[in-house]
Amino acid sequence: MDKDVARHMIRAGFRCSRELQDVMLLLKGQMPEDAYAPAAHRIAAAMAAVGDALTATALAAHPELEAEIESSLARYDRYL
């Protein structure tokens, strides 16, 4: 896999996770706790699956990108 494609996959995974976190926040404010908890667990599972499918796959091909990601997160609070 090309390194730029790996970067694209990682960024897509981060974007997806941010969107799903926003959904969780919305649901938390709109649903009773007994309904929210199972929904939150399913969304968290989806986030983990996205991370595995995109980020873990990209890092398996280019493990050196991990340092790049950590540096960008520390500096900008996101992977640019």
N, CA, C and O atoms as a GROMACS GRO file, in nm:
protein
  320
    1MET      N    1   0.084  -0.117   0.000
    1MET     CA    2   0.000   0.000   0.000
    1MET      C    3   0.090   0.124   0.000
    1MET      O    4   0.190   0.130   0.071
    2ASP      N    5   0.053   0.221  -0.080
    2ASP     CA    6   0.123   0.348  -0.087
    2ASP      C    7   0.109   0.422   0.046
    2ASP      O    8   0.003   0.417   0.109
    3LYS      N    9   0.212   0.490   0.089
    3LYS     CA   10   0.210   0.561   0.217
    3LYS      C   11   0.103   0.671   0.219
    3LYS      O   12   0.038   0.691   0.321
    4ASP      N   13   0.084   0.740   0.109
    4ASP     CA   14  -0.019   0.844   0.105
    4ASP      C   15  -0.160   0.784   0.116
    4ASP      O   16  -0.248   0.845   0.177
    5VAL      N   17  -0.179   0.668   0.059
    5VAL     CA   18  -0.308   0.598   0.073
    5VAL      C   19  -0.328   0.559   0.220
    5VAL      O   20  -0.439   0.571   0.272
    6ALA      N   21  -0.223   0.514   0.285
    6ALA     CA   22  -0.232   0.480   0.427
    6ALA      C   23  -0.270   0.603   0.510
    6ALA      O   24  -0.354   0.594   0.599
    7ARG      N   25  -0.208   0.716   0.480
    7ARG     CA   26  -0.243   0.840   0.550
    7ARG      C   27  -0.391   0.874   0.529
    7ARG      O   28  -0.461   0.912   0.623
    8HIS      N   29  -0.437   0.860   0.406
    8HIS     CA   30  -0.577   0.888   0.375
    8HIS      C   31  -0.670   0.797   0.455
    8HIS      O   32  -0.771   0.842   0.508
    9MET      N   33  -0.636   0.670   0.466
    9MET     CA   34  -0.717   0.575   0.543
    9MET      C   35  -0.722   0.616   0.690
    9MET      O   36  -0.828   0.612   0.752
   10ILE      N   37  -0.609   0.655   0.745
   10ILE     CA   38  -0.603   0.694   0.886
   10ILE      C   39  -0.688   0.818   0.909
   10ILE      O   40  -0.764   0.824   1.005
   11ARG      N   41  -0.674   0.915   0.823
   11ARG     CA   42  -0.754   1.038   0.839
   11ARG      C   43  -0.904   1.009   0.828
   11ARG      O   44  -0.984   1.066   0.901
   12ALA      N   45  -0.940   0.920   0.736
   12ALA     CA   46  -1.081   0.882   0.722
   12ALA      C   47  -1.131   0.815   0.850
   12ALA      O   48  -1.244   0.840   0.893
   13GLY      N   49  -1.050   0.732   0.910
   13GLY     CA   50  -1.087   0.667   1.036
   13GLY      C   51  -1.107   0.768   1.148
   13GLY      O   52  -1.202   0.758   1.226
   14PHE      N   53  -1.018   0.867   1.155
   14PHE     CA   54  -1.031   0.970   1.256
   14PHE      C   55  -1.158   1.053   1.235
   14PHE      O   56  -1.229   1.084   1.330
   15ARG      N   57  -1.186   1.088   1.109
   15ARG     CA   58  -1.308   1.166   1.080
   15ARG      C   59  -1.433   1.088   1.119
   15ARG      O   60  -1.525   1.142   1.179
   16CYS      N   61  -1.435   0.961   1.084
   16CYS     CA   62  -1.550   0.876   1.116
   16CYS      C   63  -1.570   0.868   1.267
   16CYS      O   64  -1.682   0.877   1.315
   17SER      N   65  -1.462   0.850   1.340
   17SER     CA   66  -1.472   0.842   1.486
   17SER      C   67  -1.523   0.972   1.545
   17SER      O   68  -1.604   0.970   1.638
   18ARG      N   69  -1.478   1.086   1.493
   18ARG     CA   70  -1.528   1.215   1.542
   18ARG      C   71  -1.678   1.228   1.518
   18ARG      O   72  -1.752   1.274   1.605
   19GLU      N   73  -1.722   1.187   1.400
   19GLU     CA   74  -1.866   1.193   1.368
   19GLU      C   75  -1.946   1.105   1.463
   19GLU      O   76  -2.052   1.145   1.511
   20LEU      N   77  -1.897   0.985   1.489
   20LEU     CA   78  -1.968   0.894   1.578
   20LEU      C   79  -1.968   0.945   1.722
   20LEU      O   80  -2.065   0.925   1.795
   21GLN      N   81  -1.860   1.011   1.764
   21GLN     CA   82  -1.859   1.071   1.898
   21GLN      C   83  -1.964   1.180   1.908
   21GLN      O   84  -2.031   1.194   2.010
   22ASP      N   85  -1.980   1.258   1.802
   22ASP     CA   86  -2.084   1.361   1.800
   22ASP      C   87  -2.223   1.299   1.813
   22ASP      O   88  -2.309   1.352   1.883
   23VAL      N   89  -2.244   1.186   1.746
   23VAL     CA   90  -2.372   1.118   1.756
   23VAL      C   91  -2.395   1.073   1.901
   23VAL      O   92  -2.505   1.086   1.954
   24MET      N   93  -2.292   1.019   1.963
   24MET     CA   94  -2.305   0.975   2.103
   24MET      C   95  -2.343   1.091   2.194
   24MET      O   96  -2.428   1.075   2.281
   25LEU      N   97  -2.280   1.206   2.175
   25LEU     CA   98  -2.313   1.323   2.257
   25LEU      C   99  -2.457   1.366   2.237
   25LEU      O  100  -2.526   1.400   2.333
   26LEU      N  101  -2.502   1.365   2.113
   26LEU     CA  102  -2.641   1.401   2.084
   26LEU      C  103  -2.736   1.303   2.152
   26LEU      O  104  -2.833   1.344   2.217
   27LEU      N  105  -2.709   1.175   2.137
   27LEU     CA  106  -2.796   1.074   2.197
   27LEU      C  107  -2.798   1.084   2.349
   27LEU      O  108  -2.902   1.066   2.412
   28LYS      N  109  -2.682   1.112   2.407
   28LYS     CA  110  -2.674   1.121   2.554
   28LYS      C  111  -2.768   1.229   2.606
   28LYS      O  112  -2.829   1.213   2.713
   29GLY      N  113  -2.781   1.339   2.532
   29GLY     CA  114  -2.869   1.446   2.575
   29GLY      C  115  -3.015   1.423   2.541
   29GLY      O  116  -3.101   1.494   2.592
   30GLN      N  117  -3.044   1.327   2.456
   30GLN     CA  118  -3.181   1.307   2.407
   30GLN      C  119  -3.247   1.178   2.454
   30GLN      O  120  -3.369   1.164   2.445
   31MET      N  121  -3.168   1.086   2.504
   31MET     CA  122  -3.223   0.954   2.539
   31MET      C  123  -3.213   0.931   2.689
   31MET      O  124  -3.121   0.981   2.754
   32PRO      N  125  -3.306   0.855   2.744
   32PRO     CA  126  -3.289   0.813   2.884
   32PRO      C  127  -3.168   0.719   2.894
   32PRO      O  128  -3.134   0.649   2.799
   33GLU      N  129  -3.105   0.720   3.009
   33GLU     CA  130  -2.982   0.643   3.029
   33GLU      C  131  -2.998   0.496   2.994
   33GLU      O  132  -2.907   0.437   2.935
   34ASP      N  133  -3.111   0.435   3.028
   34ASP     CA  134  -3.129   0.292   3.001
   34ASP      C  135  -3.136   0.262   2.851
   34ASP      O  136  -3.104   0.151   2.809
   35ALA      N  137  -3.175   0.359   2.772
   35ALA     CA  138  -3.175   0.341   2.626
   35ALA      C  139  -3.041   0.385   2.566
   35ALA      O  140  -2.995   0.328   2.467
   36TYR      N  141  -2.980   0.486   2.627
   36TYR     CA  142  -2.853   0.538   2.574
   36TYR      C  143  -2.739   0.439   2.588
   36TYR      O  144  -2.660   0.421   2.495
   37ALA      N  145  -2.729   0.375   2.704
   37ALA     CA  146  -2.614   0.287   2.730
   37ALA      C  147  -2.595   0.180   2.623
   37ALA      O  148  -2.484   0.165   2.573
   38PRO      N  149  -2.698   0.104   2.586
   38PRO     CA  150  -2.676   0.003   2.482
   38PRO      C  151  -2.642   0.065   2.346
   38PRO      O  152  -2.562   0.010   2.271
   39ALA      N  153  -2.704   0.179   2.316
   39ALA     CA  154  -2.672   0.246   2.189
   39ALA      C  155  -2.527   0.292   2.188
   39ALA      O  156  -2.457   0.279   2.088
   40ALA      N  157  -2.483   0.347   2.300
   40ALA     CA  158  -2.344   0.394   2.311
   40ALA      C  159  -2.246   0.278   2.295
   40ALA      O  160  -2.141   0.294   2.233
   41HIS      N  161  -2.279   0.163   2.350
   41HIS     CA  162  -2.191   0.046   2.336
   41HIS      C  163  -2.183   0.001   2.190
   41HIS      O  164  -2.076  -0.036   2.142
   42ARG      N  165  -2.294   0.006   2.120
   42ARG     CA  166  -2.293  -0.034   1.978
   42ARG      C  167  -2.213   0.067   1.895
   42ARG      O  168  -2.140   0.029   1.804
   43ILE      N  169  -2.228   0.195   1.926
   43ILE     CA  170  -2.152   0.297   1.854
   43ILE      C  171  -2.003   0.282   1.883
   43ILE      O  172  -1.920   0.293   1.793
   44ALA      N  173  -1.969   0.256   2.008
   44ALA     CA  174  -1.828   0.233   2.043
   44ALA      C  175  -1.772   0.112   1.969
   44ALA      O  176  -1.656   0.114   1.926
   45ALA      N  177  -1.851   0.009   1.954
   45ALA     CA  178  -1.807  -0.108   1.877
   45ALA      C  179  -1.784  -0.072   1.731
   45ALA      O  180  -1.689  -0.119   1.669
   46ALA      N  181  -1.870   0.013   1.677
   46ALA     CA  182  -1.852   0.059   1.539
   46ALA      C  183  -1.724   0.140   1.526
   46ALA      O  184  -1.651   0.126   1.428
   47MET      N  185  -1.696   0.223   1.624
   47MET     CA  186  -1.572   0.303   1.623
   47MET      C  187  -1.449   0.212   1.626
   47MET      O  188  -1.352   0.234   1.555
   48ALA      N  189  -1.455   0.109   1.709
   48ALA     CA  190  -1.344   0.015   1.718
   48ALA      C  191  -1.326  -0.059   1.585
   48ALA      O  192  -1.213  -0.083   1.542
   49ALA      N  193  -1.436  -0.096   1.522
   49ALA     CA  194  -1.428  -0.166   1.393
   49ALA      C  195  -1.368  -0.076   1.286
   49ALA      O  196  -1.288  -0.122   1.204
   50VAL      N  197  -1.406   0.050   1.286
   50VAL     CA  198  -1.348   0.145   1.190
   50VAL      C  199  -1.198   0.158   1.216
   50VAL      O  200  -1.118   0.157   1.122
   51GLY      N  201  -1.162   0.172   1.342
   51GLY     CA  202  -1.019   0.182   1.375
   51GLY      C  203  -0.941   0.062   1.329
   51GLY      O  204  -0.830   0.075   1.277
   52ASP      N  205  -0.999  -0.056   1.347
   52ASP     CA  206  -0.932  -0.178   1.305
   52ASP      C  207  -0.923  -0.187   1.153
   52ASP      O  208  -0.819  -0.222   1.098
   53ALA      N  209  -1.033  -0.155   1.086
   53ALA     CA  210  -1.037  -0.168   0.941
   53ALA      C  211  -0.949  -0.065   0.871
   53ALA      O  212  -0.886  -0.097   0.771
   54LEU      N  213  -0.944   0.055   0.923
   54LEU     CA  214  -0.870   0.161   0.855
   54LEU      C  215  -0.734   0.189   0.918
   54LEU      O  216  -0.630   0.168   0.856
   55THR      N  217  -0.736   0.235   1.042
   55THR     CA  218  -0.612   0.277   1.106
   55THR      C  219  -0.515   0.160   1.126
   55THR      O  220  -0.398   0.169   1.090
   56ALA      N  221  -0.563   0.052   1.183
   56ALA     CA  222  -0.475  -0.062   1.209
   56ALA      C  223  -0.420  -0.120   1.079
   56ALA      O  224  -0.304  -0.161   1.073
   57THR      N  225  -0.502  -0.125   0.975
   57THR     CA  226  -0.457  -0.176   0.846
   57THR      C  227  -0.349  -0.088   0.787
   57THR      O  228  -0.247  -0.136   0.737
   58ALA      N  229  -0.371   0.044   0.794
   58ALA     CA  230  -0.272   0.138   0.740
   58ALA      C  231  -0.142   0.132   0.819
   58ALA      O  232  -0.034   0.135   0.761
   59LEU      N  233  -0.153   0.124   0.952
   59LEU     CA  234  -0.032   0.119   1.033
   59LEU      C  235   0.042  -0.014   1.018
   59LEU      O  236   0.164  -0.018   1.033
   60ALA      N  237  -0.029  -0.119   0.988
   60ALA     CA  238   0.038  -0.247   0.963
   60ALA      C  239   0.126  -0.237   0.839
   60ALA      O  240   0.233  -0.297   0.832
   61ALA      N  241   0.080  -0.160   0.740
   61ALA     CA  242   0.157  -0.142   0.617
   61ALA      C  243   0.269  -0.040   0.635
   61ALA      O  244   0.374  -0.051   0.572
   62HIS      N  245   0.246   0.059   0.721
   62HIS     CA  246   0.344   0.166   0.742
   62HIS      C  247   0.351   0.203   0.890
   62HIS      O  248   0.298   0.307   0.930
   63PRO      N  249   0.415   0.119   0.971
   63PRO     CA  250   0.420   0.145   1.115
   63PRO      C  251   0.490   0.276   1.151
   63PRO      O  252   0.467   0.331   1.259
   64GLU      N  253   0.574   0.326   1.063
   64GLU     CA  254   0.644   0.452   1.090
   64GLU      C  255   0.548   0.571   1.095
   64GLU      O  256   0.584   0.677   1.146
   65LEU      N  257   0.427   0.554   1.044
   65LEU     CA  258   0.328   0.662   1.049
   65LEU      C  259   0.278   0.688   1.190
   65LEU      O  260   0.222   0.794   1.218
   66GLU      N  261   0.297   0.592   1.280
   66GLU     CA  262   0.250   0.611   1.417
   66GLU      C  263   0.316   0.733   1.481
   66GLU      O  264   0.249   0.810   1.548
   67ALA      N  265   0.446   0.751   1.460
   67ALA     CA  266   0.516   0.867   1.516
   67ALA      C  267   0.463   0.996   1.453
   67ALA      O  268   0.450   1.097   1.522
   68GLU      N  269   0.433   0.992   1.325
   68GLU     CA  270   0.377   1.109   1.256
   68GLU      C  271   0.241   1.146   1.314
   68GLU      O  272   0.211   1.264   1.335
   69ILE      N  273   0.159   1.045   1.338
   69ILE     CA  274   0.026   1.068   1.395
   69ILE      C  275   0.038   1.128   1.534
   69ILE      O  276  -0.027   1.228   1.565
   70GLU      N  277   0.121   1.069   1.618
   70GLU     CA  278   0.137   1.116   1.756
   70GLU      C  279   0.187   1.260   1.758
   70GLU      O  280   0.141   1.341   1.839
   71SER      N  281   0.281   1.292   1.672
   71SER     CA  282   0.334   1.428   1.664
   71SER      C  283   0.226   1.528   1.623
   71SER      O  284   0.214   1.635   1.682
   72SER      N  285   0.147   1.491   1.523
   72SER     CA  286   0.040   1.579   1.476
   72SER      C  287  -0.067   1.595   1.583
   72SER      O  288  -0.117   1.706   1.603
   73LEU      N  289  -0.102   1.488   1.652
   73LEU     CA  290  -0.203   1.497   1.759
   73LEU      C  291  -0.153   1.586   1.872
   73LEU      O  292  -0.229   1.666   1.927
   74ALA      N  293  -0.027   1.574   1.908
   74ALA     CA  294   0.029   1.655   2.016
   74ALA      C  295   0.032   1.803   1.978
   74ALA      O  296   0.008   1.890   2.062
   75ARG      N  297   0.062   1.829   1.852
   75ARG     CA  298   0.075   1.969   1.809
   75ARG      C  299  -0.059   2.034   1.775
   75ARG      O  300  -0.083   2.149   1.811
   76TYR      N  301  -0.146   1.962   1.705
   76TYR     CA  302  -0.270   2.021   1.651
   76TYR      C  303  -0.398   1.962   1.710
   76TYR      O  304  -0.507   2.011   1.680
   77ASP      N  305  -0.385   1.860   1.791
   77ASP     CA  306  -0.500   1.789   1.846
   77ASP      C  307  -0.581   1.718   1.737
   77ASP      O  308  -0.699   1.688   1.756
   78ARG      N  309  -0.519   1.691   1.627
   78ARG     CA  310  -0.577   1.614   1.517
   78ARG      C  311  -0.466   1.572   1.422
   78ARG      O  312  -0.356   1.627   1.426
   79TYR      N  313  -0.493   1.476   1.338
   79TYR     CA  314  -0.394   1.428   1.240
   79TYR      C  315  -0.414   1.504   1.110
   79TYR      O  316  -0.511   1.481   1.037
   80LEU      N  317  -0.321   1.594   1.082
   80LEU     CA  318  -0.329   1.674   0.961
   80LEU      C  319  -0.260   1.607   0.844
   80LEU      O  320  -0.257   1.662   0.734
   0.00000   0.00000   0.00000
